[in-house]
Amino acid sequence: MASMLKQSRLLMRPTMLFNSGGSVLHSVSRPYSSEAPARTEKTINTVSLLGRVGADPQLRGNNEHPVVTFSLATHTNYKYENGDWAQRTDWHRVVVFKPNLRESVMQFLKKGQRTMVQGKITYGEITDQQGNPKPSTSIIADDVIFFRENA
């Protein structure tokens, strides 16, 4: 009976996002084990954005955990009942962790450039200078496609 009550050793795997000063923005620890879960379930977290870069990408974090961030604007056009048109702009915070992609984004992506980002959405908190937690939403880029403007 005692052998049936065997406990598996759980380890914690940290996932962290950093701000420009190297402080942790978002940290989640997920347990993992050498044993397969009793049931696995497929989930999907996919985001595709096509828009314009709001500012030149910035290298943040620290030497151990570098991250590149940039903002991306997308917009939606809509028409009011009276016939007037309006445009709503949404700003997205994009973070790049992959080393080769990070370097390419820093080298080739510039403010105002049209780009496509594919990745996943993540939610967390940023602590402001007064110590107040603020909700944060980021897109973790898996791929960034650079578009060149026609001259």
C-alpha positions in Angstrom: 0.0 0.0 0.0 2.9 2.4 0.8 4.3 1.9 -2.7 1.0 3.0 -4.2 1.2 6.2 -2.3 4.5 7.1 -3.9 4.9 10.9 -4.3 6.5 12.3 -7.4 9.0 15.0 -6.9 7.7 18.3 -8.4 10.1 20.9 -9.7 9.1 24.5 -10.5 9.9 25.9 -14.0 9.9 29.8 -13.9 8.7 31.9 -16.8 9.6 35.6 -16.5 9.2 38.9 -18.4 11.4 41.9 -17.6 11.1 45.7 -17.9 13.7 48.1 -19.2 15.4 48.3 -15.7 15.8 44.5 -15.6 13.0 44.1 -13.0 10.6 41.2 -13.3 7.3 42.3 -14.9 5.5 38.9 -14.8 6.6 35.7 -13.3 4.8 32.3 -13.3 6.1 29.1 -11.9 4.6 25.9 -13.4 5.2 22.6 -11.8 6.5 19.8 -14.0 7.3 16.2 -13.3 9.2 13.3 -14.9 5.9 11.5 -14.9 3.5 11.9 -17.8 0.2 13.6 -16.9 -2.8 11.3 -16.6 -4.6 13.3 -19.3 -3.2 15.8 -21.8 -5.3 18.3 -23.6 -4.5 20.3 -26.7 -4.9 24.1 -26.3 -4.2 26.9 -28.7 -2.9 30.4 -28.0 -2.1 32.0 -31.4 -2.0 35.6 -32.4 -1.4 37.1 -35.8 -1.0 40.9 -36.1 -0.3 43.0 -39.2 0.4 46.7 -38.5 2.9 49.4 -38.2 5.7 49.7 -35.6 5.2 52.5 -33.1 8.8 53.1 -32.1 12.2 51.6 -32.8 12.6 48.3 -30.9 14.3 48.5 -27.5 16.7 46.0 -25.9 15.6 45.5 -22.3 16.2 43.0 -19.5 19.7 42.1 -18.6 22.6 40.1 -20.0 21.2 36.9 -18.6 17.7 37.5 -19.8 17.7 39.9 -22.7 14.4 40.8 -24.4 13.5 43.1 -27.2 10.2 45.1 -27.0 8.3 47.2 -29.5 4.8 48.5 -30.0 2.6 47.6 -32.9 -0.4 49.6 -34.1 -3.4 47.9 -35.8 -6.6 49.6 -36.7 -10.2 48.9 -37.5 -12.4 51.1 -39.8 -16.1 51.4 -39.0 -19.0 53.4 -40.2 -21.6 55.1 -38.0 -25.3 54.9 -38.8 -25.2 58.6 -40.1 -22.6 57.6 -42.7 -19.5 59.0 -41.0 -16.4 56.8 -41.0 -14.1 56.4 -38.0 -10.9 54.5 -37.3 -10.0 52.8 -34.0 -6.3 52.2 -33.3 -5.2 49.4 -31.0 -1.6 49.3 -29.6 0.1 46.0 -28.9 3.2 45.4 -26.8 5.4 42.8 -28.5 8.2 41.0 -26.7 10.9 38.9 -28.5 12.9 36.3 -26.5 14.3 34.1 -29.3 18.0 35.0 -29.7 18.2 35.1 -33.6 14.8 36.8 -33.9 15.8 39.3 -31.2 18.9 40.3 -33.2 17.0 40.5 -36.5 14.3 42.7 -35.0 16.9 45.1 -33.5 18.8 45.3 -36.8 15.9 45.5 -39.4 12.7 46.8 -37.7 12.2 50.6 -37.6 9.5 53.0 -36.5 6.6 53.2 -39.0 7.6 50.0 -40.8 4.8 47.6 -41.7 5.3 44.2 -40.1 3.5 41.0 -39.3 3.9 39.3 -35.9 2.9 35.7 -35.1 3.0 34.6 -31.5 1.0 34.1 -28.4 -0.8 36.4 -26.0 0.2 36.6 -22.3 -1.2 38.5 -19.3 0.6 39.7 -16.2 1.3 42.6 -14.0 3.7 45.5 -14.1 4.5 47.3 -10.8 4.7 51.1 -11.4 7.1 53.5 -9.7 4.7 54.0 -6.8 4.5 50.2 -6.2 1.0 49.7 -7.6 0.4 46.6 -9.7 -1.0 47.4 -13.2 -2.4 44.7 -15.6 -0.2 44.0 -18.6 -0.9 42.3 -21.9 1.9 41.3 -24.2 2.4 39.3 -27.4 5.3 36.9 -27.2 6.7 36.8 -30.8 7.4 33.5 -32.4 8.0 35.0 -35.8 8.3 38.6 -37.2 7.9 39.3 -40.9 9.5 42.5 -42.2 7.9 44.4 -45.0 9.9 46.9 -47.1 8.2 50.0 -48.4 8.2 50.5 -52.1 10.6 53.4 -53.1 
